[in-house]
C-alpha cells in the first residue's frame, strides 16, 4: 500500500469504530474534532465556517441525507461544530452526520487524482506513525493518571529523605557547637559554599546545550551597492480531473541595494521566470518583471501597490530581539497571486524554529525551519471560491554575513473553484543566494576581448559592450534559411564561447533570437525563439551555465534597414549577452 492508501485505510478504521454513532460512542464529539484535525494535517482540507466551502458540500449532503436537518443548523455551522468538537454537534440527526462523514472521506479519496496526483512519494502525506496518531480518550486519561501517580511517588520519596537529612543536620550542629564552635562555623561555611556550587552545577546541567549557547541577533546586512543573485530551481505539478501537468521552472532574481537609511534599505531588480518544457533542455524566458521596493533589517517588506513581485513577501523575517538555538518565533508574511485577474493576496503568520547549526567557523550556518499556510475564502472572484495553502521549508542562514545561503521549500495548494472543481498545485524549489557585483569598465573590456578571441575566426561576428553588459553578436551563420536546426559549422563557434561564459556563473546569460521583417510577425517571433532555444540547449550541455535562458524578439529590435537585403541579413542574428547584475 502506498502512503495515500495507508492513510485512507486508517481514516476508514476510525469511521468503523463508531465515529458517527454519537449516541452509542462516548466522546464522539471529541473524535469528530480529532478526525477533522487529521484531515487538515494530512489532506489539506479547508475547514472553517465559510459559506463558500459549505456551498460546495451542500448538494452532496442533500443527495445523501437531506438538508437542512431537523435542528436549524446551517452547513457552515455543522462544519464549525464538528471541527471544534462541540457536543451540540450530536443534536444533528445521525443520518445527516453519517452523510457528512461519507462525503468527507470520499472528498479525501478524490485527492488521489487531484492534489495527491502530483506524486505519492513527494506530495502524498506520510501516514501518521503511532506517535503522531491522536491517542484515544481512554489512553489520554490513562496517561494523566500515570503522571499524577509518578508525581506523588516522587514527592513521597523526597519527603522522608528531607526529614532524615534535616534531623541529622540539627543533631550534628548541636553536638559540634558544644565542642568546637570555631571549627563548626568554618565547616558550616564550606558546606554553604558547596551547596551553592552544587546548585549552580545542577542548574547548568539541567540546561540543554541550546540554552547555554549565546543569543544571536539575526538580521539582514544590506549595504548600498550590494547585489544579490538568486537562482530558484524546482518543479511545478498541477493536478485536476483532466490529468496531471508537470514542468520544470527556474526563477532568476537579481536585486541591488540602491539606497538605505537607519531603518529601510531600497532594493531594485529583475525577476525572471524561466521554464524548461518536458522533453527538452532549453531554458526559455516565460515572464520578466522589474520591481523596486524597500525592506527593513528584519526582513519585513514594504512594496508599492500593484507591484507583481516579489510574490512571497517578508520570508524570511526575524524578531527584534536575539534568539538562541532551539528558539521559535512568529512573523507576518504575504502571498500575492498576481497572475489571477484581479490579483489578490493572502496574509499569514510564518512560524520559524532555529533547529541546528551546519558547518564550522566562518562557514557555520544556522538551519531554520519555516512553516506557513492559510485557508481563505477568496472574495470578489467568480472562478475561485476558496484556497488552502500549506508551505514549509528549511533555510540555511549566514548570521555572520547577514544573508541567506540556501532555501529548500515545498508549496502545496488546493483551489476550490466556484463550479465545484478543484485544482491542486505541488511545487518544490531550491534557492541559492550569491553576492555579485557589477563589472567595472576594465573588467568588461577584458570579457569583450575574451569573446572576441573566441570568435576571431568566425565571419559576421562581433563582441561589444552596451548598457546591459557584454554581448556577442552572431550574424546569420548558425542556421540554414528558415530553420532552427544548428548548422554543423556553428557548433565550433558555440564550443569556443562556452568556457568564456562558464567563468561567470553568477551572471545572467541571455541568448536572444532576432529576425528580419519579412513574413508574418507571429512566424518571425516563433522562429527567433526556436533559434535562441537551439543555442541555449546546446550551451546548457554539461550544466556549467546555471543562469542561461532564451528569449525571442522577432523583428522588434532591428540593427539594420529592413528595406535592403544587407539590412535584413544583419537583422537575422543571435546574440549572447553576459548581463550586468540587476539589468
C-alpha positions in Angstrom: 0.0 0.0 0.0 1.2 3.5 -0.8 1.2 6.3 1.8 -2.2 7.6 0.5 -3.8 4.2 0.7 -2.5 3.6 4.2 -3.7 6.9 5.5 -7.2 6.4 3.9 -7.3 3.0 5.5 -6.6 4.5 8.9 -9.3 7.1 8.5 -11.7 4.3 7.5 -10.8 2.4 10.6 -11.7 5.5 12.7 -15.0 5.6 10.9 -15.7 1.9 11.5 -15.1 2.3 15.2 -18.2 4.4 15.5 -17.1 7.9 14.5 -20.7 8.9 13.5 -22.6 7.0 16.2 -22.5 9.6 18.9 -25.5 8.1 20.8 -23.5 4.9 21.4 -19.9 6.0 21.5 -18.8 8.2 24.4 -16.6 11.1 23.4 -17.9 11.1 19.8 -17.7 14.9 19.5 -14.0 14.8 20.5 -13.5 12.1 18.0 -15.0 14.4 15.3 -12.5 17.1 16.3 -9.6 14.6 16.0 -11.0 13.4 12.7 -11.0 17.0 11.3 -7.5 17.7 12.7 -6.3 14.7 10.7 -8.0 15.9 7.5 -6.3 19.2 7.9 -2.9 17.8 8.6 -2.7 15.0 6.1 -5.1 16.1 3.3 -5.0 20.0 3.5 -8.8 20.1 3.5 -10.1 23.6 4.2 -12.1 23.6 7.4 -13.9 26.6 8.8 -17.2 28.4 9.0 -17.3 29.7 5.4 -20.3 29.9 3.2 -18.2 29.2 0.1 -16.8 25.9 1.3 -20.1 24.7 2.8 -21.8 25.6 -0.5 -19.5 23.1 -2.3 -20.6 20.4 0.1 -24.3 21.3 0.3 -25.6 19.3 -2.7 -23.7 16.2 -1.7 -25.2 16.2 1.7 -28.6 17.0 0.3 -28.4 13.9 -2.0 -27.4 11.5 0.7 -29.4 12.6 3.7 -31.4 15.7 3.0 -30.8 19.2 4.3 -31.5 21.0 6.5 -31.7 18.6 9.4 -34.5 18.6 12.0 -32.5 21.2 14.0 -31.9 24.5 12.2 -28.2 24.2 11.6 -26.5 25.6 8.5 -23.8 23.6 6.7 -21.2 26.1 7.7 -22.3 25.8 11.4 -22.2 22.0 11.1 -18.5 22.1 9.9 -17.6 24.5 12.7 -19.2 22.3 15.3 -17.5 19.2 14.0 -14.1 20.8 13.7 -14.3 22.3 17.2 -15.6 19.1 18.9 -18.7 20.9 20.2 -21.0 18.3 21.8 -24.1 20.1 20.3 -23.0 18.5 17.0 -24.7 15.4 18.3 -28.1 17.3 18.1 -27.8 16.9 14.3 -29.6 13.7 13.2 -27.3 10.7 12.9 -28.2 10.1 9.2 -27.0 13.7 8.4 -23.8 13.2 10.4 -23.1 10.0 8.6 -23.7 11.8 5.3 -21.2 14.4 6.3 -18.6 11.8 7.2 -19.1 9.8 4.0 -18.7 13.0 1.9 -15.5 14.0 3.7 -14.0 10.5 3.3 -14.9 10.4 -0.4 -13.6 14.0 -0.7 -10.3 12.9 0.7 -10.1 9.8 -1.6 -10.7 12.0 -4.6 -7.4 13.8 -4.0 -5.6 10.7 -5.3 -6.4 12.1 -8.8 -6.2 15.8 -7.7 -3.9 17.1 -5.1 -2.1 13.8 -4.4 -1.9 13.1 -8.0 1.3 15.1 -8.1 3.2 12.1 -6.8 2.7 9.8 -3.8 6.4 9.9 -3.0 6.6 13.7 -2.7 3.2 15.2 -2.3 1.2 12.4 -0.6 1.0 12.8 3.1 3.1 10.3 5.1 0.6 8.1 7.0 0.7 9.0 10.7 3.0 7.0 12.8 1.8 5.5 16.1 3.3 8.6 17.9 1.5 11.0 15.5 -1.9 9.4 15.7 -4.3 11.2 18.1 -4.5 8.9 21.2 -7.8 7.6 22.2 -9.5 9.3 25.0 -9.1 6.3 27.3 -5.3 6.4 26.5 -5.2 10.1 27.3 -6.9 9.6 30.7 -4.6 6.7 31.4 -1.6 8.9 30.7 -2.9 11.7 33.0 -3.5 9.2 35.8 0.1 7.8 35.4 1.6 11.3 35.5 -0.3 12.0 38.8 0.9 8.8 40.3 4.6 9.4 39.3 4.4 12.9 40.8 3.0 11.5 44.0 5.8 8.9 44.2 8.5 11.5 43.7 7.1 13.7 46.4 6.6 10.8 48.8 10.2 9.7 48.1 11.7 13.1 48.7 9.7 13.9 51.9 11.3 11.2 54.2 14.7 11.8 52.9 14.4 15.6 53.6 13.2 14.9 57.1 16.1 12.5 57.8 18.7 14.9 56.4 17.4 17.9 58.4 17.2 15.9 61.6 20.8 14.7 61.2 22.0 18.3 60.4 20.3 19.6 63.6 21.9 16.9 65.7 25.4 17.5 64.3 25.1 21.2 64.8 24.0 20.9 68.4 26.8 18.4 69.2 29.5 20.2 67.3 28.8 23.7 68.6 29.2 22.5 72.1 32.6 21.0 71.5 34.4 23.1 68.8 32.5 26.3 67.9 35.2 27.8 65.5 35.6 24.5 63.6 31.9 24.2 63.3 31.5 27.7 61.9 34.2 27.0 59.3 32.8 23.7 58.2 29.3 25.3 58.0 30.7 27.9 55.6 32.4 25.3 53.5 29.1 23.4 53.5 27.1 26.5 52.3 29.6 27.2 49.5 29.5 23.6 48.4 25.7 23.6 48.4 25.7 26.8 46.3 28.2 25.4 43.8 26.2 22.2 43.6 23.0 24.2 42.9 24.8 26.2 40.1 26.2 23.0 38.6 22.8 21.3 38.8 21.2 24.3 37.2 23.7 24.4 34.4 23.5 20.6 33.8 19.7 21.0 33.6 20.0 23.3 30.7 20.2 22.0 27.2 23.2 22.9 25.0 20.9 25.2 23.1 20.1 27.2 26.3 23.8 27.7 27.1 24.8 28.9 23.6 25.0 32.7 23.2 22.0 34.5 21.7 22.3 35.7 18.1 20.8 38.8 16.5 19.5 37.6 13.2 19.2 40.5 10.7 19.8 41.4 7.0 23.1 43.2 6.4 22.1 45.3 3.4 24.6 47.9 2.4 24.3 50.3 -0.5 25.7 48.8 -3.7 25.3 45.2 -2.7 23.8 42.9 -5.3 22.2 39.5 -4.5 21.7 36.9 -7.3 19.0 34.3 -6.5 18.6 31.1 -8.5 15.4 29.2 -7.7 15.2 25.8 -9.3 12.3 23.4 -9.0 9.3 21.6 -10.4 5.6 22.6 -10.7 2.9 19.9 -10.8 -0.7 20.8 -11.5 -3.4 18.1 -10.9 -7.1 18.3 -11.8 -9.8 16.0 -13.1 -8.4 16.1 -16.6 -5.0 14.8 -15.6 -1.6 16.0 -14.4 0.8 18.6 -15.9 4.4 18.7 -14.9 7.1 21.3 -15.8 10.4 22.4 -14.6 10.9 26.1 -13.6 13.8 28.3 -12.9 13.4 31.7 -11.3 16.4 34.1 -11.7 16.3 37.2 -9.5 18.9 40.0 -9.4 18.4 42.5 -6.6 20.6 45.5 -5.9 20.6 47.8 -2.8 20.0 51.2 -4.3 19.9 53.3 -1.0 19.4 52.9 2.7 18.7 54.8 5.9 18.6 53.9 9.6 15.6 51.5 9.1 15.0 50.7 5.5 17.0 49.5 2.5 15.8 50.3 -1.0 16.0 47.4 -3.4 15.5 47.2 -7.2 16.0 44.5 -9.7 14.6 42.0 -12.1 12.5 38.8 -11.5 12.6 36.3 -14.4 10.6 33.1 -14.7 12.4 30.6 -16.8 10.6 27.4 -18.0 12.0 24.2 -19.3 9.4 22.2 -21.2 9.2 18.5 -20.6 11.4 16.6 -23.0 13.8 19.5 -23.7 16.8 21.1 -22.1 16.3 24.6 -23.4 15.5 27.1 -20.6 13.2 29.8 -22.0 12.1 33.1 -20.6 8.4 32.9 -19.7 7.9 36.1 -17.7 10.0 39.1 -16.7 9.2 41.7 -14.1 11.1 44.8 -12.8 10.4 45.8 -9.3 11.5 48.3 -6.7 10.6 48.1 -3.0 12.1 48.5 0.4 12.9 46.1 3.2 13.9 46.6 6.8 16.8 44.8 8.5 14.4 42.2 10.0 13.1 41.2 6.5 9.7 42.9 6.5 9.0 44.3 3.1 7.1 47.5 2.0 6.1 47.0 -1.6 4.2 49.6 -3.7 0.6 48.8 -4.6 0.4 47.0 -7.9 3.9 45.6 -7.9 3.7 42.0 -9.0 7.0 40.9 -7.4 8.1 39.5 -5.0 5.0 37.2 -4.8 6.1 35.8 -1.4 6.8 38.7 0.8 8.6 39.0 4.1 10.0 35.5 4.1 12.4 35.1 5.9 11.9 37.6 8.8 13.5 37.8 12.2 12.5 39.2 15.6 13.9 42.4 17.0 15.4 40.6 19.9 18.3 38.0 19.8 17.4 34.3 19.7 19.1 31.1 20.8 19.4 27.7 19.3 16.1 25.9 19.7 14.1 29.2 19.9 10.9 29.8 17.8 9.3 33.0 16.6 6.4 34.1 14.5 6.4 36.9 11.9 3.8 38.2 9.4 4.1 37.4 5.7 2.0 37.8 2.5 1.5 35.7 -0.6 0.3 37.6 -3.7 -1.4 36.0 -6.7 -0.7 38.5 -9.4 -1.4 36.2 -12.4 -5.1 36.0 -11.4 -7.5 38.7 -12.5 -8.0 40.7 -10.4 -4.9 39.9 -8.2 -5.5 39.1 -4.6 -3.3 38.4 -1.5 -3.3 36.1 1.4 -1.9 37.2 4.8 -0.4 34.6 7.1 1.9 34.1 10.1 5.2 32.3 9.4 6.5 30.1 12.2 10.3 29.8 12.5 12.4 27.5 14.6 16.2 27.6 14.8 16.8 23.8 14.5 20.6 23.4 14.4 23.9 24.7 13.0 25.7 23.3 10.0 29.4 23.8 9.2 32.0 25.3 11.5 33.9 28.6 11.9 33.4 31.1 9.2 31.3 28.6 7.3 28.9 27.9 10.1 25.2 28.4 9.1 22.0 28.5 11.1 19.5 25.9 10.0 16.0 27.3 10.4 12.6 25.7 9.7 9.9 27.8 8.1 6.2 26.9 8.1 3.3 29.0 7.0 -0.1 28.4 5.4 -3.7 29.7 5.2 -7.2 28.7 4.5 -9.1 31.6 3.0 -12.3 32.4 1.0 -11.4 34.4 -2.0 -13.8 37.4 -2.2 -14.9 39.0 -5.4 -13.7 36.2 -7.7 -16.2 34.5 -9.8 -14.0 31.5 -10.6 -12.3 30.8 -7.2 -14.3 30.1 -4.1 -11.6 29.3 -1.6 -7.9 28.5 -1.4 -5.9 26.4 1.0 -2.1 26.5 1.0 0.5 24.8 3.2 4.1 25.9 2.8 7.2 24.6 4.6 10.9 25.0 4.1 14.4 24.9 5.5 16.6 27.9 5.4 20.4 28.0 5.8 21.4 31.4 7.1 24.8 33.0 7.4 24.5 35.0 10.6 28.0 36.5 10.2 27.3 37.9 6.8 23.6 38.6 7.5 22.4 36.9 4.3 20.7 33.7 3.3 22.7 31.0 1.6 20.1 28.3 0.6 16.4 27.7 1.0 14.6 24.5 0.2 10.8 24.8 0.2 7.6 22.8 -0.6 4.4 24.6 -1.6 1.1 22.7 -1.7 -2.1 24.5 -2.7 -5.6 23.3 -3.3 -8.0 25.7 -5.1 -11.8 25.2 -4.6 -13.4 26.6 -7.7 -16.9 28.1 -7.7 -18.2 25.4 -10.1 -17.2 22.6 -7.6 -14.0 21.6 -9.3 -10.6 21.5 -7.6 -7.1 22.3 -8.8 -4.1 21.2 -6.9 -0.6 22.6 -7.2 2.5 20.9 -5.9 5.7 23.0 -6.1 9.2 22.1 -4.8 12.0 24.7 -5.1 15.6 25.1 -4.0 17.0 28.6 -4.0 20.7 29.5 -3.8 21.9 33.1 -2.9 25.2 34.6 -4.1 26.6 38.1 -3.7 27.6 39.6 -7.0 29.0 42.9 -8.1 28.8 44.9 -11.2 31.7 44.6 -13.5 33.9 47.7 -13.9 34.7 49.0 -17.3 38.1 47.4 -17.3 36.6 44.0 -16.5 34.0 44.4 -19.2 36.8 45.2 -21.7 38.6 42.1 -20.6 35.5 40.0 -21.2 34.9 41.6 -24.6 38.4 40.7 -25.6 37.9 37.1 -24.4 34.7 36.9 -26.5 36.4 38.5 -29.5 39.3 35.9 -29.3 36.8 33.1 -29.2 35.0 34.3 -32.4 38.1 35.6 -34.2 37.8 33.0 -37.0 34.1 33.5 -37.4 32.7 35.7 -40.1 30.0 38.2 -39.4 30.5 38.1 -35.6 31.5 40.8 -33.1 31.7 41.5 -29.4 30.7 44.8 -27.8 29.7 46.5 -24.6 26.3 48.1 -24.1 24.0 49.1 -21.2 23.0 45.5 -20.4 26.5 44.0 -20.3 28.8 42.4 -22.8 27.3 41.0 -25.9 28.4 38.6 -28.6 26.5 39.1 -31.9 26.5 36.1 -34.2 25.1 37.0 -37.7 23.0 34.8 -39.9 25.6 32.0 -39.7 24.2 29.4 -37.3 21.2 28.2 -39.2 20.0 27.4 -42.7 17.3 29.5 -44.2 14.0 29.3 -42.2 15.5 26.7 -39.9 16.1 26.4 -36.2 18.5 23.4 -36.5 22.1 24.4 -35.8 24.4 24.0 -38.7 27.5 21.8 -38.1 30.0 24.6 -38.5 28.1 26.6 -35.8 28.9 24.1 -33.1 32.6 25.0 -33.2 31.7 28.7 -32.5 29.5 27.8 -29.6 32.1 25.4 -28.2 34.6 28.2 -28.2 32.2 30.5 -26.3 31.1 28.1 -23.6 34.3 28.2 -21.5 34.3 32.0 -21.5 30.7 32.1 -20.3 31.4 29.5 -17.7 33.9 31.8 -15.9 30.9 34.0 -14.8 28.4 31.6 -13.2 26.8 34.4 -11.1 25.7 36.4 -14.0 22.6 36.0 -16.2 23.3 34.9 -19.8 20.6 35.7 -22.3 20.5 34.1 -25.7 18.2 36.3 -27.8 16.9 35.4 -31.3 16.1 38.1 -33.9 14.6 38.1 -37.3 14.0 40.5 -40.2 10.6 41.9 -41.1 10.0 39.5 -44.0 6.9 37.3 -43.3 4.3 37.4 -40.6 5.2 38.8 -37.2 4.0 35.6 -35.4 6.1 33.4 -37.6 9.2 35.6 -37.0 8.7 35.5 -33.3 8.4 31.7 -33.2 11.4 31.3 -35.5 13.6 33.7 -33.5 12.6 32.0 -30.2 13.2 28.5 -31.6 16.7 29.5 -32.8 17.5 31.0 -29.4 16.3 27.8 -27.7 18.5 25.7 -30.0 21.6 27.7 -28.9 20.7 27.5 -25.2 20.0 23.8 -25.4 23.5 23.2 -26.9 25.3 25.6 -24.5 23.4 24.1 -21.5 25.0 20.6 -22.0 27.3 19.9 -19.1 25.4 22.1 -16.7 28.1 24.8 -16.4 25.8 27.7 -17.2 23.1 27.8 -14.4 21.7 31.3 -15.3 21.3 30.8 -19.0 17.9 31.4 -20.8 16.5 32.0 -24.3 14.3 34.9 -25.5 12.8 35.6 -28.9 12.3 39.1 -30.1 11.2 38.5 -33.7 11.7 41.7 -35.8 11.2 44.1 -32.9 14.9 45.0 -32.4 16.4 45.7 -35.9 20.1 46.7 -36.2 19.9 47.2 -40.0 17.5 48.7 -42.5 14.8 46.1 -43.4 14.3 47.8 -46.8 17.6 46.4 -48.1 18.9 42.9 -48.4 22.0 43.8 -46.5 20.0 45.3 -43.6 17.7 42.2 -43.4 20.8 40.0 -43.3 22.1 41.9 -40.3 18.8 41.6 -38.5 18.8 37.8 -38.8 21.0 37.1 -35.9 21.5 35.5 -32.5 23.0 37.5 -29.6 24.5 36.1 -26.3 24.7 38.7 -23.6 26.5 38.4 -20.2 24.3 40.7 -18.3 25.3 43.1 -15.5 23.7 42.2 -12.2 20.4 44.0 -11.8 19.9 44.5 -15.5 
